[in-house]
């Protein structure tokens, strides 16, 4: 992993010029032929729809947008490989990343340090982010700037999810064989379980923590109360990366984002898997859009939206926050492999 030194005023000017050029370039890019993830016949048969939330993210080694969070004014925060955090004003589709308000990966205009931004999770109005490169979990403001450091000493921290029952966070530390439970109020961390765990997801009721292991291709569920295995390991693919649980209308199934351009639907009841989208670029993180309860998946330079035709335009009531939308099935998973950490973010 590398750090980016951006301290001069000349850099700020050059970034502003670059952002303007990227807006034009992204618009041209979206109009050109480009391999994009599409639904398979199995996905189409379920009445699913794929659209693009945002495109034109910068990428390196096929990694671009990462964590996704939501503000109290229904804006969307997105972190990326370079440690930047962008604020999109709404959750409307077909936005362009360079046009979003941006806090840079090293130093923002207000002096906030955000390098190596990774997964994002939230409890109520509080938005938390893993900083993989510096081994910290931080709280960020509604505009994506740094608020405060919550916990340090978490090497290669990447995945992060929030438990709506008690407000605690769970984080993975790639290659360090540890998942920690964090109390963000007390600012303490406790070892939750050991193992080479990558992506994390929390069940809608907060009772089960799901883990993704890219090396073995297994998804496993643990009781958040006892740490015991409550969902036996299930092999999906060694390309598994991030995942998110769908609405009850989607059977409360888990939708897995993969590094080889697929979205795989995992039935948590009968333990079967169905590829419902294919042909995409590298997939990393996933999230539930709390505004309309659709599902968002990152690709190498874009974020795509998965929805059902009959629920696409149905928003949640104003003021509904993390505890409520997770009750509808929201889980956030994020990941980054330790074996590739030298090139990550």
Secondary structure, DSSP 4 states (H G I P E B T S, - for coil): -------SHHHHHHHHHHHHHHHHHHHHHHHS-----EE-HHHHHTTEEEEEEEE----BTTB-EEEEEE-TTS-EEEEETTS-EEEESS--SSEEGGGSEEE-SS--TT----TTEEEEEEETTEEEEEETTTTEEEEE-TTS-EEEEEE---TTEEEEEE-TTT--EEEEETTTTEEEEEETTTTEEEEEEES---EEEE-TTS-EEEEEETTTTEEEEEETTT--EEEEEEE--TTEEEEEE--GGGTT-EEEEETTS-EEEE-TTT--EEEEEES------EEE-TTT--EEEE-SSEEEEEEETTTTT-PPPTT--HHHHHHTT---B----GGGGGG--
